[in-house]
Amino acid sequence: MNSTAPSSPRRSRPLALLGVTLLGPALLGLAGCADPGSAADDLTPVNAGSSASSAAEFNLSPEQDRFTSDASADAQALVPEEVSADGKLSVAVSPFAAPLALYATDNTTAIGNEVDIAYALAQSLGLEAEVIPVAWADWPLGVESGKYEAVISNVTVTEERKQKFDFASYRNDLLGFYAPSDSPISEIKEAKDVAGLRVIVGSGTNQEKILLEWDAENTKNGLDPVEFQYYDDDSASTLALQSGRADVSFGPNATGAYKARADGETKLVGLVDGGWPKKANIAVATKKGNGFAAAAQAGLNHLIDNGTYGKILDRWGLTTEAIEKSELNPPGLGS
């Protein structure tokens, strides 16, 4: 664990996010609908309260030995000619947040859950995956211009985004509460469960928005207020949690799970829908109106049916976020 002294907690007011989850460069500031670069480490055991094992469980080398899939004739038939013409599927990923996408130990090869999904999806469509690492903020223009045929980068479906892109869902957007492995806290399910706790949360994120609403409800009901703690980097927040200066952290479950499983120092004690009180969907984003989203949906459902999808999520510790079927343009946040 990094021995650097943590920066002082600081209070701030939330940004107006219209219910959209953010993923920023610092692990705490992320959430499913935004830049994954901020949600950097999180794969934990599926069961709440279980503590993790060793980082050795994750293959971070360039040689990934990925799970493969056969092609689906039905899905192939839905691929637009403009996409299938060159036999390749160009997919933008943002390799800055384990376990979603990150660089391997060679600092060149993109790996992670999103990358594995990209390769398997291409195979289900009879295409060759061309995975292109990009800054998260660059994907919208790239997809609109046709530079990338799809983006698989922890993008949450919102009604605003649906005006410009089509989507095929592939994961539930979940937020997780994580406590030290030896903490007496065992379950957080609703507002009253956070009363009086010292909670690390990212400023201006959807998780902060949810926590503020819960805190307001508790105050109204005469319960103790939450102590909000904000840190400038993940090392500082980790040290605050492990030293007992904070009780729990609240952020994207994917990154929290990875971190818990990698170092064994934290445990999952609660899950909340990323769009609380609504369900939020993570989806493949495609160019609006070109028809490829339907092909992606069919390809993803083929991966679900043949078991490849489940194997990929299990490999990266994301089984908790699995879906039963892919949806085309599911309801988005902000509706």
C-alpha angles and dihedrals in degrees: 000000000000111000095205111127112251122249115249117275111253132197123226140160122253123260117239101260101164089232094301119141118234131214113196138172094273117068094236096052096062137100136167102271100054147045109336091203089086097053099066115164126028138130118124137168113285097241120079112243095024117124125223141254134217134325086230087080089075119074104219096168123110089249100080104166089209125202110260134210138207119239124264114224090204092052092044090055090060096054110110116240091240089062101039097043096093095035092241136106113212110209125183117216132174107223098198105097126061128246094014097056131333141149118272123238090280088064088229111070117079112225138163141088096305092049092050090050090051093053094045093046091052090051092050087056095046092249137120115247118237104191113199120192111220139166107266093239091058100061100083095060091040093055094042091051094046094245089124122031092205142001122217103182112124092282114172117216112245129173089240092054091047088066089067105024142036120228142207112193122228108162142027115248105233134173121209138209111216126191132181111281092247095046118126088223106106107164140022114181107143145012098282090057092068096047109130095002126132103234127190110214137160117257116244094013131126090247089058089050091053093046092050090053091049091048091051090052091050093049090051089052094049096252125140115277125248117252104226114212124193126189132186097225142017096249091058094048092046091053091048091054096045094045092054097249089119131035102208142354123226120204146106108337094217093063095038091052093051092049093048092050093044098052104017092221099113137044135207111251103165145011127207129183110257090234096043124213084021129055115255125208130211109211149173106261119216139174112289114258101358093110098237095115090068090053091048090051091051091046093050092049088051089054090049092049096047094046098245092113093054092048092052094050092045090050091059097037096252101120090120089065096050121128128213095225139359117253127208111234095340120196109294134214115268094044 
